[in-house]
Amino acid sequence: MTQQESKKPLGLASRAVHADDKISAHRAVAPPMHVSTTFAYDKDPAKLVPNENVDPNNPNDSHIYSRESSPNASRIEAVLTSLIGAPTLVYASGLAALHALFVHLNPRAIAIGSGYHGAHAIVSLLSRLTGLRILTLEQLDELEKGDVVHVETPVNPTGEARDIAYYVRRARERGAYVTVDATFAPPPLQDPFIWGADAVMHSGTKYFGGHSDLLLGTVSTRHEDWIQGLREDRAVLGATVGSLEGWLGLRSLRTLELRVRRQSASAEKLVRWLEDERKKDGPVGQVVAQVKHASLQDGDWIKEQMPNGFGPVFAILLRDEEKAKALPSKLELFHHATSLGGVESLIEWRAMSDETVDRRLLRISVGVEDEADLRADLLAGFEALLG
């Protein structure tokens, strides 16, 4: 056995730091930001081959035009491919990634459940253009070969989980594909490919970015023919990630596991505290009617699907709309803002950005602050609502 063969595979945190080492063309430890949009052809006429860009991960060659590939995008794709466990492409945003995936698959019908309103907007747009049939997740018997079941798990805005294996099994019975939006449970929390997903997408703006300062989307698949087609489609759609965003994303991935494990653990503690206290006659019980999170769901499949944590996002429903609208203004550590996944904790009266949700609902994205401080801040907010 050689030394290379005897080495154990690197862990997730190590791969987040080193998976792109071999495609660095220089000795700088911190990746630089490449802003060039165009790259010089080889000076040797004998090596000029029209439209040849077969290896965009080659650090010294191959890049032609940044709409097709660039050093920063290639490095972040190398890291994500290692972390997610499947070839991965990056896009300008999560919605750009989802749009590209659906365009490439070009199904006649998509079954989609409740969740992020932007995903439903993409499906509606495609329906206008192509006559795509939009089904619910309760209409899987109407699917045909080549159709798509789109599973968002955990679900926006509640953080509750869906059983990926169940939908894969149902889809296979119909010859359909399963795409998973795993934004709310990035590595190391969940691996949809274990359960048979055909493609996994993320709004990388959230946990891959992790600092509320970039837009990013990703698509991963183990179907080799899909990746090349998606790459070609991306160049035409123009949904390429920018140089700054690629550089910021690469920086952020270095600490992905550290952030996500801490955020998820803190969220679970807060959820358990809220769930226990809402049943008592105290400030929490007088204000909070319901708590929603994957950690509160029953079923062995949840722990199997999410073995390393149930995600940093959860929702609370207050006893009336006015309290829900007012609570964010009573908090010191939670910013009242949309989005999620950053190092800072956010709370959103969700009606501000999604008119379909219960107007008593608040979505909470837990950051990296001390959990005890976040708990104290929420308690003070509940007490303030009660006067």
GUGU-722567 format. One line per field, with one value per residue (C-alpha): residue number from 1; residue in three letters; x, y, z. Coordinates in steps of 0.5 Angstrom, whole numbers. Example, Ala and Ser with C-alpha at 12.3 -4.5 7.8 and 13.67 -1.06 7.14 Angstrom:
# residues 2
k: (1_2) $
r: (ALA_SER) $
xx: (25_27) $
yy: (-9_-2) $
zz: (16_14) $
//
This chain:
# residues 387
k: (1_2_3_4_5_6_7_8_9_10_11_12_13_14_15_16_17_18_19_20_21_22_23_24_25_26_27_28_29_30_31_32_33_34_35_36_37_38_39_40_41_42_43_44_45_46_47_48_49_50_51_52_53_54_55_56_57_58_59_60_61_62_63_64_65_66_67_68_69_70_71_72_73_74_75_76_77_78_79_80_81_82_83_84_85_86_87_88_89_90_91_92_93_94_95_96_97_98_99_100_101_102_103_104_105_106_107_108_109_110_111_112_113_114_115_116_117_118_119_120_121_122_123_124_125_126_127_128_129_130_131_132_133_134_135_136_137_138_139_140_141_142_143_144_145_146_147_148_149_150_151_152_153_154_155_156_157_158_159_160_161_162_163_164_165_166_167_168_169_170_171_172_173_174_175_176_177_178_179_180_181_182_183_184_185_186_187_188_189_190_191_192_193_194_195_196_197_198_199_200_201_202_203_204_205_206_207_208_209_210_211_212_213_214_215_216_217_218_219_220_221_222_223_224_225_226_227_228_229_230_231_232_233_234_235_236_237_238_239_240_241_242_243_244_245_246_247_248_249_250_251_252_253_254_255_256_257_258_259_260_261_262_263_264_265_266_267_268_269_270_271_272_273_274_275_276_277_278_279_280_281_282_283_284_285_286_287_288_289_290_291_292_293_294_295_296_297_298_299_300_301_302_303_304_305_306_307_308_309_310_311_312_313_314_315_316_317_318_319_320_321_322_323_324_325_326_327_328_329_330_331_332_333_334_335_336_337_338_339_340_341_342_343_344_345_346_347_348_349_350_351_352_353_354_355_356_357_358_359_360_361_362_363_364_365_366_367_368_369_370_371_372_373_374_375_376_377_378_379_380_381_382_383_384_385_386_387) $
r: (MET_THR_GLN_GLN_GLU_SER_LYS_LYS_PRO_LEU_GLY_LEU_ALA_SER_ARG_ALA_VAL_HIS_ALA_ASP_ASP_LYS_ILE_SER_ALA_HIS_ARG_ALA_VAL_ALA_PRO_PRO_MET_HIS_VAL_SER_THR_THR_PHE_ALA_TYR_ASP_LYS_ASP_PRO_ALA_LYS_LEU_VAL_PRO_ASN_GLU_ASN_VAL_ASP_PRO_ASN_ASN_PRO_ASN_ASP_SER_HIS_ILE_TYR_SER_ARG_GLU_SER_SER_PRO_ASN_ALA_SER_ARG_ILE_GLU_ALA_VAL_LEU_THR_SER_LEU_ILE_GLY_ALA_PRO_THR_LEU_VAL_TYR_ALA_SER_GLY_LEU_ALA_ALA_LEU_HIS_ALA_LEU_PHE_VAL_HIS_LEU_ASN_PRO_ARG_ALA_ILE_ALA_ILE_GLY_SER_GLY_TYR_HIS_GLY_ALA_HIS_ALA_ILE_VAL_SER_LEU_LEU_SER_ARG_LEU_THR_GLY_LEU_ARG_ILE_LEU_THR_LEU_GLU_GLN_LEU_ASP_GLU_LEU_GLU_LYS_GLY_ASP_VAL_VAL_HIS_VAL_GLU_THR_PRO_VAL_ASN_PRO_THR_GLY_GLU_ALA_ARG_ASP_ILE_ALA_TYR_TYR_VAL_ARG_ARG_ALA_ARG_GLU_ARG_GLY_ALA_TYR_VAL_THR_VAL_ASP_ALA_THR_PHE_ALA_PRO_PRO_PRO_LEU_GLN_ASP_PRO_PHE_ILE_TRP_GLY_ALA_ASP_ALA_VAL_MET_HIS_SER_GLY_THR_LYS_TYR_PHE_GLY_GLY_HIS_SER_ASP_LEU_LEU_LEU_GLY_THR_VAL_SER_THR_ARG_HIS_GLU_ASP_TRP_ILE_GLN_GLY_LEU_ARG_GLU_ASP_ARG_ALA_VAL_LEU_GLY_ALA_THR_VAL_GLY_SER_LEU_GLU_GLY_TRP_LEU_GLY_LEU_ARG_SER_LEU_ARG_THR_LEU_GLU_LEU_ARG_VAL_ARG_ARG_GLN_SER_ALA_SER_ALA_GLU_LYS_LEU_VAL_ARG_TRP_LEU_GLU_ASP_GLU_ARG_LYS_LYS_ASP_GLY_PRO_VAL_GLY_GLN_VAL_VAL_ALA_GLN_VAL_LYS_HIS_ALA_SER_LEU_GLN_ASP_GLY_ASP_TRP_ILE_LYS_GLU_GLN_MET_PRO_ASN_GLY_PHE_GLY_PRO_VAL_PHE_ALA_ILE_LEU_LEU_ARG_ASP_GLU_GLU_LYS_ALA_LYS_ALA_LEU_PRO_SER_LYS_LEU_GLU_LEU_PHE_HIS_HIS_ALA_THR_SER_LEU_GLY_GLY_VAL_GLU_SER_LEU_ILE_GLU_TRP_ARG_ALA_MET_SER_ASP_GLU_THR_VAL_ASP_ARG_ARG_LEU_LEU_ARG_ILE_SER_VAL_GLY_VAL_GLU_ASP_GLU_ALA_ASP_LEU_ARG_ALA_ASP_LEU_LEU_ALA_GLY_PHE_GLU_ALA_LEU_LEU_GLY) $
xx: (0_3_3_-2_-7_-6_-8_-15_-20_-20_-26_-31_-27_-21_-24_-27_-20_-16_-20_-18_-10_-9_-12_-8_-3_1_4_-1_-4_-10_-14_-13_-19_-19_-23_-21_-27_-22_-16_-10_-10_-4_2_4_-1_0_-4_-10_-16_-23_-28_-23_-25_-25_-22_-24_-21_-14_-10_-5_-10_-17_-20_-23_-28_-31_-38_-36_-31_-26_-21_-25_-31_-27_-24_-31_-34_-28_-29_-37_-36_-32_-36_-43_-40_-42_-40_-42_-44_-44_-49_-51_-56_-60_-66_-61_-59_-66_-68_-62_-64_-71_-69_-64_-69_-75_-80_-88_-90_-87_-89_-88_-90_-90_-84_-80_-84_-79_-79_-86_-85_-80_-85_-90_-85_-84_-91_-92_-87_-88_-95_-91_-96_-96_-98_-97_-94_-100_-101_-95_-99_-100_-93_-90_-83_-78_-82_-80_-81_-78_-77_-75_-72_-72_-78_-78_-80_-81_-75_-79_-76_-79_-77_-73_-73_-80_-81_-75_-79_-85_-82_-78_-85_-87_-80_-79_-73_-72_-69_-68_-67_-62_-61_-63_-59_-52_-46_-45_-53_-56_-54_-60_-55_-55_-63_-63_-64_-62_-60_-59_-59_-57_-58_-51_-53_-55_-50_-44_-44_-45_-44_-50_-45_-46_-51_-49_-53_-51_-53_-50_-51_-48_-51_-45_-49_-53_-47_-44_-51_-52_-45_-47_-54_-51_-46_-52_-57_-51_-52_-45_-42_-38_-31_-32_-38_-34_-28_-32_-36_-29_-27_-33_-33_-27_-31_-38_-37_-35_-41_-47_-45_-46_-52_-56_-54_-56_-62_-64_-63_-67_-73_-73_-73_-79_-83_-82_-84_-90_-93_-92_-96_-90_-88_-86_-93_-97_-94_-92_-97_-93_-86_-84_-77_-75_-72_-80_-82_-83_-80_-74_-73_-71_-65_-63_-63_-60_-55_-51_-57_-63_-62_-61_-68_-74_-81_-85_-93_-95_-102_-104_-101_-100_-95_-92_-91_-88_-83_-77_-77_-77_-70_-63_-59_-64_-64_-71_-69_-70_-66_-62_-55_-51_-47_-52_-58_-64_-72_-77_-84_-85_-91_-86_-84_-89_-96_-98_-96_-100_-99_-97_-91_-84_-78_-72_-65_-60_-53_-46_-48_-48_-54_-55_-55_-60_-65_-64_-66_-72_-75_-74_-78_-83_-84_-84_-90_-93_-92) $
yy: (0_7_13_16_10_9_16_17_22_29_31_36_42_40_40_47_50_45_42_48_48_44_49_55_58_62_61_66_63_67_67_73_76_76_81_80_78_76_71_71_65_61_65_58_58_50_50_54_50_54_54_49_50_43_44_50_48_48_54_56_55_54_60_64_69_70_68_61_60_64_63_65_61_55_55_56_50_45_46_46_39_36_39_37_30_32_36_43_49_56_62_69_67_62_63_63_57_54_57_54_47_47_50_44_39_42_37_37_38_40_38_43_44_50_53_59_64_65_58_58_64_61_55_60_64_57_55_62_60_53_51_47_44_45_40_39_34_31_30_25_20_25_25_22_20_26_30_33_33_39_38_44_41_44_48_56_59_54_50_43_37_33_26_26_18_18_23_19_13_16_19_13_10_15_16_23_26_29_36_38_45_44_51_51_45_45_41_38_37_34_30_29_25_19_19_19_26_27_34_39_46_52_59_60_67_64_59_58_66_66_74_77_80_76_73_66_60_53_46_40_33_26_26_27_29_34_38_39_41_46_49_50_53_58_61_63_65_69_67_67_69_75_76_79_74_68_71_72_66_62_66_64_57_56_57_53_48_52_57_52_47_53_56_49_47_54_54_47_50_56_52_47_53_56_50_48_55_57_51_55_61_66_71_66_62_69_71_65_60_55_53_50_47_40_38_38_33_26_20_16_19_26_24_19_25_30_27_33_38_40_47_54_57_56_60_62_64_69_69_75_79_86_82_79_85_89_84_85_92_90_86_88_83_80_85_85_84_78_73_68_64_70_70_75_73_75_76_77_79_74_78_83_79_73_75_68_66_67_74_72_68_70_67_67_65_64_67_65_70_66_62_65_72_71_67_73_78_74_74_81_82_78_82_88_86_85_92) $
zz: (0_-2_3_-2_-1_6_8_10_7_9_14_11_15_12_5_6_7_2_-4_-9_-7_-13_-18_-15_-20_-15_-8_-4_1_1_-6_-10_-13_-21_-24_-32_-36_-42_-42_-47_-52_-53_-56_-60_-66_-66_-60_-62_-62_-64_-58_-53_-46_-44_-37_-33_-27_-30_-26_-32_-38_-41_-39_-45_-42_-35_-37_-39_-33_-29_-24_-18_-20_-22_-15_-11_-15_-14_-6_-7_-11_-5_0_-3_-6_-13_-19_-18_-22_-19_-21_-20_-15_-12_-17_-23_-21_-20_-26_-30_-27_-29_-36_-37_-35_-39_-36_-38_-30_-24_-17_-12_-5_0_1_-2_-6_-11_-13_-14_-18_-23_-24_-26_-31_-34_-34_-38_-43_-44_-42_-36_-31_-24_-19_-11_-8_-7_-14_-15_-19_-25_-26_-33_-35_-35_-30_-24_-16_-13_-5_-1_6_11_8_8_13_18_18_18_14_9_7_1_1_0_-5_-9_-8_-11_-17_-19_-20_-25_-28_-25_-23_-16_-15_-8_-5_1_3_10_11_8_9_14_16_10_4_-1_-5_0_-1_-8_-11_-18_-17_-11_-11_-6_-5_-3_-1_5_9_3_4_11_12_8_3_-3_-8_-10_-13_-14_-17_-16_-20_-21_-28_-32_-38_-34_-32_-39_-41_-35_-36_-44_-42_-36_-41_-46_-40_-37_-30_-28_-21_-21_-19_-13_-11_-13_-8_-2_-3_-3_3_7_5_9_16_13_18_24_23_21_27_32_29_28_36_38_34_37_44_43_40_46_51_47_46_54_56_51_55_62_64_63_58_53_54_54_47_43_41_37_35_28_27_24_31_34_28_30_26_25_18_21_25_19_14_19_23_25_27_24_22_24_22_25_26_32_31_36_39_35_29_32_37_31_28_34_37_32_34_42_40_41_38_32_26_23_16_10_8_13_14_16_22_25_28_24_25_20_21_14_12_10_4_3_3_3_10_17_19_26_24_25_22_26_23_28_28_31_38_45_45_52_50_44_49_54_48_46_53_54_48_50_56_53_49_55_58) $
//
